[in-house]
Amino acid sequence: MHDDDKNAYLLGFASTQQKIPEREEALPIDPDRAQIPLTGLMVDAGTDLSGTMAADRRVRILPLTIQWPGRTLLDKGTAEVRTVSRQLSHERIRSAEVSAPSVEALSYRMHPHLALNFDRLLLLATHPALVEASRSVEQMFKDHQDEITHLRRERHLRPDYALEVINTRSLLSGPALQARLLLNSPEMRMGDIPGLRRLAQTLADQTEVWLAPGHPADVAFTLGRLEHPDLSPWVQACSTRLTQIMHRYPVLSCKAGAFGLEARTSKWKSAASRVIDAAAQAIWTNALAAPVIQLSFDGSIRELRDWPEMQALKKMAAENEVKLHVTHMSLGGRVWASAQSLSLALLRKPAG
């Protein structure tokens, strides 16, 4: 099978293998919601969320539109799509574009039950330089506001429904780390939206994402096409200028929303080792603001865990009671970061 035929087959297969309901389903209404509002957490499909977190009853995934020449896929962030997409060639991934879902498609899948299953919805948005999918959610609720109020009163729910959009100022494993910490917070259990807002802002300020892109030229092409000034450091770091030929694999970072270049290496494995070392150094210097590190990898996680660098990081994390979470990279993440990439997220204590 030729590459183009194989890619077309895989994309067609992926579109039929997303094993979640086509539409948001109605859930039983807990009478305790009159005293403690039920809060849901939404992330977009470009977030490198684990399967366990995606299955949490409080979590919803905002689909993203992935477009190739001649084909469009609505990515719901399912494990099936990630599995199939890992078989796509990096040239095919390079040709893709990620965008927000249409309001109509979102309404079909999530209205009205999303506004009935929760009383508050916290939406963790990927860095707006990459995609602004939250606008579709906001517009959906605005278009149906009167109907939502009526339906909630019919079901003896508080008529007011709150949507809170949080700019994570992060990407890939970063929003996944923030979501993990928010889900386990007392503010989440109590439905304390002001408290969640403050906590989410603190997490955004402290989040660092480190990236070893598998195909730097693809990153320069894909992000350069977005023409967003915030992305310029990554676009320039991944460009194929002659002075970079011998050290063509950059180590990239995004710290509190600021994109940057950390180092250059001649081999991808060296760049990936630098990423892992960033976490080891943070543990060693007691610089972590939370004892959790999130990694996402576009490749075999089993092989990644066997790397000597990962074995050493695992040992150090265990000795310091730091939890390591490793997931596969999302399809949208592969488009932004390029195929065969490694991403790592941590929370760093404020300087001083």
N, C-alpha and C positions, 0 to 999 in steps of 0.2 A: 504494500500500500504506500503510495507517495505521501510525502509529508503533508501537503495541502489536504489530501483526502483524509488522512489520519486525523488532522486537526479538526476538520469539519465533522467527522464522525464523533470525536470525543466531545465537542461542544454540543452536538445534538443529544448525545447520551447524557451529558451533565444536566441539560435542561429538563430531563425526565426523571432525574434521580434525587431530587431534593425532598427527602422524606420528612417533611413537616406539613401540617394542613395548609391547603391552598389559601384559606382565609382564617383570620383570628376567630376562635371559637368562644362561645359564651361559657363562663365559669360560674360555679355556684357562688352566691353572694353570702359572705360571712357577716352575720349581724354585728359582730364586734367592730366592723368598719365605721359604725356611727361614732365610736369613741376614738379609735386609732385608724386613721386613713391608711389604706393599702397603697404602698408606693411601688411603682414598677421602674425598672432600669432599662433603658434602650441604648444600644450601641449600633453603629452601622456595620455592614457586612465586610468592610475593610479592616475591622478590628480583629486581631489574632486571638480570638476567644477560644478557650478550651471547650471540648464537647460537654464536659460536666457543667461548666458555667452556662453554656447555651441552653442546657436542659433545665436550668433552674426556673421554677414557676414564676419568679419575679422578673425574669429577663426576656426582653424582646429584641429581635434583630431587625434593623431597618435595612431593607434590600437596597442594593446599588445596581445601576444599569451598567453592564460591561458591553461595549460595542467593538466589534471587529468589522472590517469591510465585508458587507453582505450578511452579517449575522449580529443579533442582539440577544444577550442573556441577562435575565433578571436574577442576580446573585442574591440568594437569601442567607448566605453565610453558613451553609450546611457542610457537614463533613464529607458528604458525597461529592459535592462540587470541588472541594479542596483536593480530594483523592484523584478525581479525573483530571483536574486542571494541572496537577503536577506532571502529567504525561505530555502536556502541550510543549512544543518547542519554544525556546526563548525568543525566537523570531516572531512566533505567533503572539506571545505575551507582549512583546515590544510594540506590536501593531494595535494593541487594545487601548481603549479610552474608558475611563471611569467617570460616571456622572450620577447625579441625583435621580431617583425614580420620579416618574410623573405623578402629579397629585391624583390623577384619575386611577392609575395603577395602585397607588398606595391606599386610596379610599376603598377600592374593590377588596383589597386584602385585609384591611384593618378596621374599617368603619362598619358598624358602630361599636363593636364589642371592645375595642381597645379602650374606649372612653368609659366603658361600664365595668371592665375587669379590674381597673385601678382607679384610685381617687387622685393620685399624683403620679406624674411621669417625669423622670429625670433622664434627659437625653444627653449622652456623652458624645459630643461631636468631634470627629477627626479634624485635625488642623485645617482651617478654612482655605489655606493655600492649595490644598489638594482636592477637596470636594466640600460643597455646602448643602448636604442632603437634609439638614434640619429644616430648611425653608419649606420643603414639601410637607413635612409633618405639621409645621405651624399653619400652613395654608389649609391643610386638610381639616384641622380642628376649627379654623376660622370659618371655612365654608359650611360646616355642619354644626355651628355653635348652638343655634336654637334647638335643633333636633336633639343634640346631646343633652342639653338642659332638660328638655321634656322627658326623654327616656330615663334619665337618672331620677327624676322626681317620681316617675311611674314605678320605679323599683325601690323607692324609699331610700335613695342615696342622696347624699349632699349634692345639691344642684351645681355647685361650683366644682370645676375640674381644672387642675393646675398642670400646665406643661412648663417645665424648667429646662432650658437648653444651656448646657455647660460646654464652653470651648475648652477642650482638653489641651489644646496647643501641642498636640502630640500625634503620633501615628504608629501603626503596626502593633508592637507589643506594649506601647505606652498606654493607650486607652484601656487595653485589656488588664493591665496592672491596676490602673485607677478603678476600674469596674470591680475587680476582685476585692479591693480594700473598702470600697463604698458598700458593697453587698454585705460585708461582715461588720459594718459599723453600727453602734447603738442608734445613731440618727436614722439609719435605714429602717431598723426595726420599729422605731417610734413614729415613722412618717414625718420626721422633723425636716421640712423642706428648707427653712432658713439655715438650719445646722448643716444639712447636706450641701447646701450651696457654699457655705464657708469651708467645709472640709474639701469639697471638690476643687475649690480655688487654691487651697493649700497644696493639694496633690499636684495640680497643674503647675504650680510654681516650682515644685521640687522634682518633677519627673525629668529624667534623662533617658533618651533613646540612643543606642549605639548601633551602627549598621555596617556590615561588611557586604557590599553589593556584589553579587555574582557576576554581573555584566555591567560595569560602570558606564559604558557607552550607551546602553539602553536607558539607564537612569537619566543621562544628559538629554537624550532624545525625548523621552516621555515627559519629564518635568519641564524641560525647555519649551515644549509645546504648550504648556499651561500659561507661560509668560507671566508668572507671579514673581514680584521682586523678592519676596521672602525666600524663595527657592533658589535664588542665584548662587549662594555658596555651594550647594550640592551640584547644581548644573555645571558650574565652573570646575569644581573638584573632579567631576567625572568626564569632562571633555577630553578629547583625544589630541591634545596638543603634543608636538614633538618632544617638548621637555619632560613629558610625563610617561613616555613610552617605557622606560626602564623601571618606573615605579607607578604602574598604571592602576593599582588596586588601592583606592582610598579607604580610610576608616572615617566614617561620617558620624555626626551626632546631631541631635535636636534636644536642646536644653531649655526648658520653660518656653518652648515655642521658637527659639532661635536656632536656625540651621547652621551647621559649621563643619569644618574639616579638622580632624584630630591628627591624622598621620597619613603617610603613604608607604606602601609596601610593594615589592615586586611580585608577590604571589598572593593568591586569594587566601590560602590557608594561614598565611602570616597575618593578614588583615583580620580574619576570624579569630585568631589567637589574641590579637590586641583587644578585640571586643570582649572576649571572655576575661581577659586580664583586667579590664576596667571594673568588672564586678568583683574580682578577687581583691583588687586594691581597695575598693570601697569597703569590703568586709574587713580587710586587714587594718585599715585606718579608722575603723568605727565610724564611717561616714554615712552609713545608711540611715535614712529617716524612718524606715519601716523594714522589718526583717523578712522581706519578700523580694525575689528577683524573677522576672518573667523573660523567657526566651522564646523566640519563634524562628523556625528553620524551614526553608524550602528544600527538603531533602529527607533522608532517612534519619529519624530521631534515634533509632537504635545505634546507627553508626556514630551519630553525634555524641551520644552518651559514652561511647567507647574511646573517644579522643582522650589522650593523656591530660590535656588542658581541662576538659570537662570533669574528668575523674578527680583532678586536684581541686577544682572549684566545688564539686559535690562534697568532698571531704572537709574543706574549709567551711562550707556553709553548715554542714552538720555539727561541726565543733563549735560554731558560733550561733547555733539555733536560728539559722536563716533558711527559709524555704525556697527551693528552686522549682519553678513551673516551666515546662517545655511543651510547646504546641507547634502544630504545623502552621505555616504562613497562609493567610487568606488569599483568595484570588485577586482581590483588589490590591492587597499588599504586594503581591508578586508583580503587578503592573507598575506600582510606584517604585518598588525597591529593586526590581529585575529578578529574573529566575535565579535559583541556587544561591539565595542570600540568607544571611544570619542577622537577626535583630535581637537586641537585649534591652530591657527597661529596668530601671531602678529609681528609687527615691533618695535624693541626696540631702543631707542636713544643710541648712543655710550656713554660709561661710561665717566663721567667728562664733 
